[in-house]
Structure formats: C-alpha cells, structure tokens
C-alpha cells in the first residue's frame, strides 16, 4: 500500500536581542531559537492528524510522533516544503536524537508552480485564489507570539489553521498532479496505473517521446489528464547523432 503524506508545520518566531529598527536589524544574540509549535499530517485521501505542543508533556514526544509519520511515508508532499518544512523538521529530529527517517520522495508543489506557470504570486493562498479553490483560514494578529508563550486559545486556533493548510495542500496536489514533472507514483501500485494519479481509468495513445537515440510511446490518463511514456524503446536500431 502506498503511503503518500501531506505535511505542514507551524513554528515560533526567533527571540533575539537586536539593535536598529524594523527594516535594518542587527542581531546581537539569540535568546531562543524558533521551534515547532505544531504539525498537521494527512495521508492522501485518508486520515488526518493535527497536534500542537499542548497535546504533549514534552516537545520531544511531539517530534517523535512526527518522526513516525515521516518514517512510514513513501512520498512527502508540501508547499515550499523542501526549503522550509522539511529542513525545520529534520533540524527537530536531529536536536531530539532521532535518526534520519526511512527514505522517501519529496514533492514540493511550489517548484511545479514556479517552473510551469506565470502567476502574480507563488504563495499558496494566491495560487488557490487564482484557480478558485478553497483557501487559508484567517488568523489573528500576533498569534505566533501568543502560541510561543503557550496561550491555550491561540494554540487551539493554530491547530485549526494548520489542519486547514494540510487539506488545501492536498487540494493543490490533486490539481497539479498532471503538471508535476518526474512524478511516478505507479511504482507503488500493482498493475498498470497512471504515473501521476495512481489510478487506471483508461489511457489513450498521444504520439511519441523522443531522445537523441530512443523513441517511446506516450499515453494520456483519461482520469487526471497526466501524460506518461512506455518504458520500452521503439527504436530497434539507434540512429546516427550529429556532433
């Protein structure tokens, strides 16, 4: 069974001693580094788990639960997750003495959006608005500071905000699947399925994919519209190649 995990974490702000003003700050020293306030993990089309530090006796217990999700996942899906979430999560794993989780493939949706479309903004909420999809929840000003101070009401609001972020990231993934390059989920399923969506709703031949010396039949999924190619090279004799 394939384990595709959508993940989003919320972190506290750094607390530091500084000189200067808001637009030109010089950090003298850090009093407290940012840390994970909560996480939301959702299996694709399945169960969702959303937690904050309120749900645990220690931060380490929370990070252990998050580690188990990552250790189980085949595919980890997020928005700006390679640059932000996964690095923050890995830092927490190492800090609390956990080894690297079992290998998984990362799908950072913002990379597909940046490389494929020309949108006014690549922020998740702006992407969702542009394509008329459900969006982020509003949160009150200063909520992350209050959460860092362990304000219970603010942490409950943050949990709802975080959980919604994971659900809308799942929406974005389903929308973007046909456009994601090098996505091959078929390896996780038995039988012949679409490399993009993992289902078999039928395929239609759509010409050929060619390299300098090889030629492959291409197909389009009748479900998600994603395109893929056969692994079989149709060229029996390799052609001469220009130099």
MOQUIHU-V190275 format. One record per residue. N is the residue number from 1. RES is the residue in one letter. BURIAL is I if it has 16 or more other C-alpha atoms within 10 Angstrom, else O. Layout:
n->N res->RES burial->BURIAL
n->N res->RES burial->BURIAL
//
This chain:
n->1 res->X burial->O
n->2 res->X burial->I
n->3 res->X burial->I
n->4 res->X burial->I
n->5 res->X burial->I
n->6 res->X burial->I
n->7 res->X burial->I
n->8 res->X burial->I
n->9 res->X burial->I
n->10 res->X burial->I
n->11 res->X burial->I
n->12 res->X burial->I
n->13 res->X burial->I
n->14 res->X burial->O
n->15 res->X burial->O
n->16 res->X burial->O
n->17 res->X burial->O
n->18 res->X burial->O
n->19 res->X burial->O
n->20 res->X burial->O
n->21 res->X burial->O
n->22 res->X burial->O
n->23 res->X burial->O
n->24 res->X burial->O
n->25 res->X burial->O
n->26 res->X burial->O
n->27 res->X burial->O
n->28 res->X burial->O
n->29 res->X burial->O
n->30 res->X burial->O
n->31 res->X burial->O
n->32 res->X burial->O
n->33 res->X burial->O
n->34 res->X burial->O
n->35 res->X burial->I
n->36 res->X burial->I
n->37 res->X burial->I
n->38 res->X burial->I
n->39 res->X burial->I
n->40 res->X burial->I
n->41 res->X burial->I
n->42 res->X burial->I
n->43 res->X burial->I
n->44 res->X burial->I
n->45 res->X burial->O
n->46 res->X burial->O
n->47 res->X burial->O
n->48 res->X burial->I
n->49 res->X burial->O
n->50 res->X burial->I
n->51 res->X burial->I
n->52 res->X burial->I
n->53 res->X burial->I
n->54 res->X burial->I
n->55 res->X burial->O
n->56 res->X burial->O
n->57 res->X burial->O
n->58 res->X burial->O
n->59 res->X burial->I
n->60 res->X burial->I
n->61 res->X burial->O
n->62 res->X burial->I
n->63 res->X burial->I
n->64 res->X burial->I
n->65 res->X burial->O
n->66 res->X burial->I
n->67 res->X burial->I
n->68 res->X burial->O
n->69 res->X burial->I
n->70 res->X burial->I
n->71 res->X burial->O
n->72 res->X burial->I
n->73 res->X burial->I
n->74 res->X burial->I
n->75 res->X burial->I
n->76 res->X burial->I
n->77 res->X burial->I
n->78 res->X burial->I
n->79 res->X burial->I
n->80 res->X burial->I
n->81 res->X burial->I
n->82 res->X burial->I
n->83 res->X burial->O
n->84 res->X burial->O
n->85 res->X burial->I
n->86 res->X burial->I
n->87 res->X burial->O
n->88 res->X burial->I
n->89 res->X burial->I
n->90 res->X burial->I
n->91 res->X burial->O
n->92 res->X burial->I
n->93 res->X burial->I
n->94 res->X burial->O
n->95 res->X burial->O
n->96 res->X burial->O
n->97 res->X burial->O
n->98 res->X burial->O
n->99 res->X burial->O
n->100 res->X burial->O
n->101 res->X burial->O
n->102 res->X burial->O
n->103 res->X burial->O
n->104 res->X burial->O
n->105 res->X burial->O
n->106 res->X burial->I
n->107 res->X burial->I
n->108 res->X burial->I
n->109 res->X burial->I
n->110 res->X burial->I
n->111 res->X burial->I
n->112 res->X burial->I
n->113 res->X burial->I
n->114 res->X burial->O
n->115 res->X burial->O
n->116 res->X burial->O
n->117 res->X burial->O
n->118 res->X burial->O
n->119 res->X burial->O
n->120 res->X burial->O
n->121 res->X burial->O
n->122 res->X burial->I
n->123 res->X burial->O
n->124 res->X burial->I
n->125 res->X burial->I
n->126 res->X burial->I
n->127 res->X burial->I
n->128 res->X burial->I
n->129 res->X burial->O
n->130 res->X burial->O
n->131 res->X burial->O
n->132 res->X burial->O
n->133 res->X burial->O
n->134 res->X burial->O
n->135 res->X burial->I
n->136 res->X burial->I
n->137 res->X burial->O
n->138 res->X burial->O
n->139 res->X burial->O
n->140 res->X burial->O
n->141 res->X burial->O
n->142 res->X burial->O
n->143 res->X burial->I
n->144 res->X burial->I
n->145 res->X burial->O
n->146 res->X burial->O
n->147 res->X burial->I
n->148 res->X burial->I
n->149 res->X burial->O
n->150 res->X burial->O
n->151 res->X burial->O
n->152 res->X burial->O
n->153 res->X burial->O
n->154 res->X burial->I
n->155 res->X burial->I
n->156 res->X burial->O
n->157 res->X burial->I
n->158 res->X burial->I
n->159 res->X burial->I
n->160 res->X burial->O
n->161 res->X burial->I
n->162 res->X burial->I
n->163 res->X burial->I
n->164 res->X burial->I
n->165 res->X burial->I
n->166 res->X burial->I
n->167 res->X burial->I
n->168 res->X burial->I
n->169 res->X burial->I
n->170 res->X burial->I
n->171 res->X burial->I
n->172 res->X burial->I
n->173 res->X burial->I
n->174 res->X burial->O
n->175 res->X burial->O
n->176 res->X burial->I
n->177 res->X burial->I
n->178 res->X burial->I
n->179 res->X burial->I
n->180 res->X burial->I
n->181 res->X burial->I
n->182 res->X burial->O
n->183 res->X burial->I
n->184 res->X burial->O
n->185 res->X burial->I
n->186 res->X burial->I
n->187 res->X burial->O
n->188 res->X burial->I
n->189 res->X burial->O
n->190 res->X burial->O
n->191 res->X burial->O
n->192 res->X burial->O
n->193 res->X burial->I
n->194 res->X burial->I
n->195 res->X burial->I
n->196 res->X burial->I
n->197 res->X burial->I
n->198 res->X burial->I
n->199 res->X burial->I
n->200 res->X burial->O
n->201 res->X burial->O
n->202 res->X burial->O
n->203 res->X burial->I
n->204 res->X burial->O
n->205 res->X burial->O
n->206 res->X burial->O
n->207 res->X burial->O
n->208 res->X burial->O
n->209 res->X burial->O
n->210 res->X burial->O
n->211 res->X burial->O
n->212 res->X burial->O
n->213 res->X burial->O
n->214 res->X burial->O
n->215 res->X burial->I
n->216 res->X burial->I
n->217 res->X burial->I
n->218 res->X burial->I
n->219 res->X burial->I
n->220 res->X burial->I
n->221 res->X burial->I
n->222 res->X burial->O
n->223 res->X burial->I
n->224 res->X burial->I
n->225 res->X burial->I
n->226 res->X burial->I
n->227 res->X burial->I
n->228 res->X burial->I
n->229 res->X burial->I
n->230 res->X burial->O
n->231 res->X burial->O
n->232 res->X burial->O
n->233 res->X burial->O
n->234 res->X burial->O
n->235 res->X burial->O
n->236 res->X burial->O
n->237 res->X burial->O
n->238 res->X burial->O
n->239 res->X burial->O
n->240 res->X burial->O
n->241 res->X burial->O
n->242 res->X burial->O
n->243 res->X burial->O
//
